[in-house]
Amino acid sequence: MSTNRSWKDRLSSGLAKSRERLGGQLNTLMGRVVEIDDDFYEDLEETLISADFGFESTMDIVEKLREQVAVRAVGDMDGVRELLIEIIAGEFETSGDPFQFSPVTILMVGINGTGKTTSTGKLAKQAVDEGRSVILGSADTFRAAAAEQLDIWAERANVDIVRRDRGTDPASVSYATVEAAQEMGADLALIDTAGRLHTSPDLMRELEKVQRVTREKSIAPTFTVLVIDATTGQNGLVQAREFNKLLSVDALILTKLDGTAKGGIAVSIARELKVPIVRIGVGESIEDLRPFNPREFAEALIGP
């Protein structure tokens, strides 16, 4: 994929499946509407729910739309579409990006297969390209492939990596990473943890220990960032809920939005956890993981 393409183009392309589903239904709905009435709002509810906005999010969005259409005396579909984009963008928390801090320690968590390790590597490379000093911690001591994958990213970004033998206590790896980060004066310590099923209490408690040890050792602000695979839809929301219950996550990264037609899950998860989505992934290249902008996202999701 060419690096010359703008992020707006990448985002639009990455959300094509969601936009074709949602935007197509909206175009059909708005094209046949003679009057903005109760039938229109009921059809809109069905359309948003089908795009995985979730029931509560959908009801709230449509209610706000009703109010604003009345207050602003909107009488055409272009005005309704613009209001819908504005309201969807307003559903997202916009403050609290951990990556804005320096120095900072960031713990990357999530279940297997979300793109957590890849996202960790991409973030490291992006930070280095921005002139920041970075160290990686491979606290996934159960899956050899994860450590090898992170090694590749460490070489690509030309940064140090802390790793230990397979089966080592992951909390000790996290401790050593923070210690090394403080010794070298790193701007960013990124620690990749093992994928944890939210349905496994023992593994989740171990992850809680990793978080506790990291926070106790780190002098720099420490944040827990949850990586969610957008293609899992409402199951991703269940995962987010359970991880947040145990770890009180600080921010979200939503990956693989290019692989789903239900991009509305971003709204459901952000609304549920009340924490910011700080990065989204819409493809495999390093340029396809970028800071999340609510307005850009809403425009790319709804379409023209």
C-alpha positions in Angstrom: 0.0 0.0 0.0 1.4 3.4 -1.0 2.5 5.6 1.8 1.5 8.6 -0.3 -2.2 8.0 0.3 -3.6 10.4 2.9 -5.0 9.1 6.2 -8.4 10.3 5.2 -8.2 8.1 2.1 -7.0 5.2 4.2 -9.8 5.7 6.7 -12.4 5.9 4.0 -11.1 2.8 2.3 -10.8 0.9 5.6 -14.3 1.7 6.6 -15.7 0.8 3.1 -17.5 -2.4 4.3 -19.2 -0.5 7.2 -20.0 2.5 5.0 -21.5 0.3 2.2 -23.7 -1.4 4.7 -24.7 1.6 6.8 -24.4 4.3 4.2 -26.2 2.2 1.6 -29.1 1.6 4.0 -29.1 5.3 5.0 -29.2 6.4 1.3 -32.1 4.0 0.6 -33.9 5.2 3.7 -33.3 8.9 3.1 -34.1 8.6 -0.6 -37.6 7.4 0.0 -38.4 9.7 2.9 -41.1 12.3 2.1 -41.4 13.5 5.7 -39.1 13.3 8.7 -41.6 11.4 10.9 -41.8 8.6 13.4 -41.5 6.0 10.7 -38.2 7.5 9.5 -36.8 7.4 13.1 -37.9 3.8 13.6 -36.2 2.8 10.3 -33.1 4.7 11.3 -33.0 2.8 14.6 -33.1 -0.5 12.7 -30.3 0.7 10.4 -28.0 1.7 13.2 -28.6 -1.4 15.2 -27.7 -3.5 12.2 -24.4 -1.7 12.0 -23.7 -2.8 15.7 -24.2 0.6 17.3 -25.9 -1.3 20.1 -29.5 -0.8 21.4 -28.7 1.9 24.0 -26.4 3.8 21.8 -28.9 3.7 19.0 -31.8 4.9 21.1 -29.7 7.8 22.5 -28.4 8.9 19.1 -31.9 8.8 17.5 -33.4 10.8 20.4 -30.7 13.4 20.1 -31.3 13.6 16.4 -35.0 14.1 16.9 -34.3 17.0 19.3 -31.8 18.7 17.1 -33.9 18.3 13.9 -36.7 20.1 15.8 -34.5 22.7 17.4 -32.7 23.6 14.2 -35.8 23.2 12.0 -34.0 20.8 9.7 -36.2 19.8 6.8 -33.9 18.0 4.3 -31.9 14.8 4.3 -28.6 16.6 3.8 -29.2 18.4 7.0 -30.2 15.2 8.8 -27.1 13.4 7.6 -24.9 16.2 8.8 -26.6 16.2 12.2 -26.2 12.4 12.4 -22.4 12.7 11.8 -22.2 15.5 14.4 -24.1 13.4 17.0 -22.1 10.2 16.4 -18.8 12.1 16.7 -20.1 13.5 20.0 -20.5 10.0 21.4 -16.7 9.6 21.8 -14.5 10.7 24.7 -11.8 12.9 23.3 -9.4 13.5 26.1 -6.8 11.2 27.8 -4.5 9.9 25.1 -1.7 8.1 27.1 0.7 8.4 24.1 0.8 12.2 24.6 2.8 11.7 27.8 6.5 11.6 28.0 8.0 9.7 29.8 5.2 7.1 30.0 4.7 3.4 30.5 2.0 1.7 28.6 0.7 -1.8 29.2 -1.0 -3.4 26.1 -3.7 -5.9 27.0 -6.4 -7.9 25.2 -7.3 -11.4 24.1 -5.3 -13.4 21.5 -5.8 -12.4 17.9 -6.7 -8.8 18.4 -3.5 -7.5 16.8 -2.1 -6.5 20.1 1.5 -7.4 19.4 1.4 -5.9 15.9 -0.1 -2.7 17.3 2.6 -2.6 19.9 5.3 -2.9 17.3 3.7 -0.3 15.0 3.4 2.2 17.9 7.0 1.7 18.8 8.1 2.4 15.2 5.9 5.4 14.9 7.2 6.9 18.2 10.8 6.4 17.0 10.0 8.1 13.7 8.7 11.0 15.8 12.0 11.3 17.5 11.1 9.6 20.8 13.3 7.0 22.6 11.4 3.7 23.1 11.9 0.4 24.8 9.8 -2.7 24.3 8.9 -5.3 26.9 7.9 -8.8 25.8 5.7 -9.9 28.7 3.9 -12.5 26.7 6.1 -15.4 27.9 3.7 -18.1 26.9 3.6 -17.7 23.1 7.0 -17.9 21.5 5.6 -16.4 18.3 4.7 -13.2 20.1 8.2 -12.7 21.4 9.6 -13.4 17.9 7.1 -11.0 16.3 8.1 -8.3 18.8 11.8 -8.9 18.1 11.2 -8.2 14.5 9.5 -4.9 15.3 12.3 -4.0 17.8 14.8 -4.5 14.9 12.7 -2.5 12.5 12.4 0.4 15.0 16.0 0.0 16.2 14.9 -0.1 19.8 15.9 -2.3 22.8 13.6 -5.1 23.9 13.4 -6.9 27.3 12.5 -10.5 27.0 12.9 -13.6 29.1 12.7 -17.4 28.6 9.4 -19.0 27.9 7.3 -19.6 31.0 9.0 -16.8 33.0 6.7 -14.8 35.3 5.4 -12.0 33.0 5.3 -9.6 35.9 9.1 -9.9 36.3 9.5 -9.1 32.6 7.3 -6.0 33.1 9.3 -5.0 36.1 12.6 -5.4 34.2 11.3 -3.4 31.3 10.3 -0.4 33.5 13.7 -0.6 35.3 15.5 -0.5 31.9 13.3 2.3 30.7 14.2 4.4 33.8 17.9 3.6 33.5 18.0 4.8 29.8 15.6 7.7 30.3 13.2 6.3 27.7 10.3 8.5 26.6 8.1 5.5 26.0 8.0 2.0 27.6 5.6 -0.3 25.7 4.9 -3.6 27.3 3.1 -6.4 25.3 1.2 -8.9 27.5 0.0 -12.3 26.8 -3.5 -12.7 25.3 -6.0 -13.3 28.0 -9.5 -14.8 27.6 -11.8 -12.7 29.7 -13.5 -15.9 30.7 -10.4 -17.3 32.4 -10.2 -16.0 36.0 -6.7 -17.4 36.8 -5.1 -15.8 33.7 -6.9 -12.5 34.3 -5.7 -12.4 37.9 -2.2 -12.9 36.6 -2.6 -10.0 34.3 -3.8 -7.9 37.3 -0.6 -8.8 39.0 1.4 -7.6 35.9 -0.5 -4.3 36.0 0.1 -3.9 39.8 3.8 -4.6 39.6 4.2 -2.2 36.6 2.4 0.6 38.4 4.4 0.1 41.6 7.7 0.1 39.7 7.2 2.9 37.2 8.0 6.4 38.1 6.4 7.6 34.9 2.6 7.7 34.5 1.4 4.2 33.7 -1.6 3.4 31.5 -3.4 0.2 30.5 -4.5 0.2 26.9 -7.0 -2.5 25.7 -6.8 -3.7 22.1 -10.1 -4.9 20.6 -10.7 -6.6 17.3 -13.6 -4.8 15.7 -14.6 -7.9 13.7 -15.8 -9.6 16.9 -18.7 -7.1 17.1 -20.7 -7.3 20.3 -18.4 -10.0 21.7 -15.7 -7.3 21.7 -18.0 -5.2 23.9 -18.3 -8.1 26.3 -14.5 -8.5 26.4 -14.0 -4.8 27.0 -16.5 -4.8 29.8 -14.7 -7.7 31.6 -11.2 -6.3 31.1 -12.3 -2.9 32.3 -14.0 -4.4 35.4 -10.7 -6.0 36.5 -8.1 -3.5 35.2 -9.9 -0.2 34.8 -8.5 0.4 31.4 -7.4 3.9 30.4 -7.8 3.8 26.7 -8.7 1.6 23.7 -7.2 0.6 20.4 -9.7 -0.7 17.9 -8.1 -2.9 15.1 -9.3 -4.6 11.9 -12.1 -2.1 11.2 -11.4 -2.8 7.5 -12.6 -6.4 8.1 -16.1 -5.6 9.3 -19.3 -4.1 8.1 -20.3 -3.2 11.7 -18.1 -0.2 12.4 -20.8 1.1 14.8 -19.2 -1.2 17.5 -16.7 1.6 18.1 -19.6 3.7 19.4 -20.9 0.9 21.6 -17.5 0.2 23.2 -16.5 3.8 23.7 -19.9 4.6 25.3 -19.8 1.5 27.5 -16.3 2.1 28.9 -16.3 5.9 28.9 -12.7 5.9 27.9 -11.1 7.3 24.7 -10.4 5.3 21.6 -6.9 6.5 21.0 -5.9 4.6 17.9 -7.8 2.7 15.1 -6.5 0.2 12.6 -7.9 0.0 9.1 -5.3 -2.2 7.4 -2.0 -4.1 7.7 0.6 -1.4 7.0 2.1 0.8 9.7 0.4 3.8 8.2 -3.0 2.2 8.8 -2.8 2.5 12.6 -3.4 6.2 13.4 -4.8 8.5 16.2 -8.6 8.4 16.4 -10.5 11.5 15.3 -14.3 11.2 16.1 -15.4 13.6 13.3 -13.3 11.9 10.6 -14.5 8.5 11.8 -18.2 9.5 11.7 -17.8 11.1 8.2 -16.1 8.0 6.9 -18.7 5.7 8.5 -21.8 7.6 7.3 -20.4 8.6 3.9 -21.6 11.4 1.6 
